[in-house]
Amino acid sequence: MVWVRSEHAGALSVVATWLCALLPWNLMYSPNIAGGSLLFVRFPFFQVRFAWGIDVAQRVALSDPLSAAAFQAGQSIAVGYQAWSVGAAVMAIAVLFSVVYYTQEERVEDGPVDPVRVLGGLLGLAGVVLAVSTYLLATRGFPGIPVPLGVVLLFVFAGVLLTVERA
């Protein structure tokens, strides 16, 4: 069964990369933290933290992976944020490559590697790293319920792009 036609694989790889860069890869709800609750919405390049009922925390806080990792330095959760930083770097490479592919399609298609497979591999690698980060953040950080929404999408798109039949 063919998931996507060969002539549409390039466009799908670019759109899938951009979609994965824009959607959150992880949602985590942590109830009963210091008498309140936290909701983390983690996108590849930033996170939004919402706090309810916690007097010492800002209601809404925005941070990028590097500053979040620096803030947690020395804590057991820091390794989860470091993994997220690596995942964000892989996603940044994928986005940059997809922009080059979109703007220079003929030149990239004529190159030595299949750009669809490159983007599929990058999305798969980002999915693995962000899945590890999800696990680390859930087991070493605030107790809560992780929902790795974007990680699942990364794996789905990676699988489709890596198995597409190219003509």
WOBEL-V41163 format. One line per field, one symbol per residue. ss: DSSP state (@ for helix, = for strand, . for the rest). psi: psi as a letter, one per 40 degrees, with the letter a starting at -180 (. if undefined). A space follows every 10 residues. Layout:
ss=???
psi=???
This chain:
ss=.....@@@@@ @@@@@@@@@@ @@.======= ===..===== ===...==== ==.......= ===.@@@@@@ @......@@@ @@@@@@@@@@ @@@@@@@@@@ @@@.@@@@@. ....@@@@@@ @@@@@@@@@@ @@@@@@@@@@ ....===.@@ @@@@@@@@@@ @@@....
psi=hhdiideedd dddddddddd ddihehhhhg ifhfeaiihh hhideiihhh hhehdeiidh hhiidddddd deheideddd dddddddddd dddddddddd dddfddddde ieihdddddd dddddddddd ddddddddde ahiahigfdd dddddddddd deeihh.
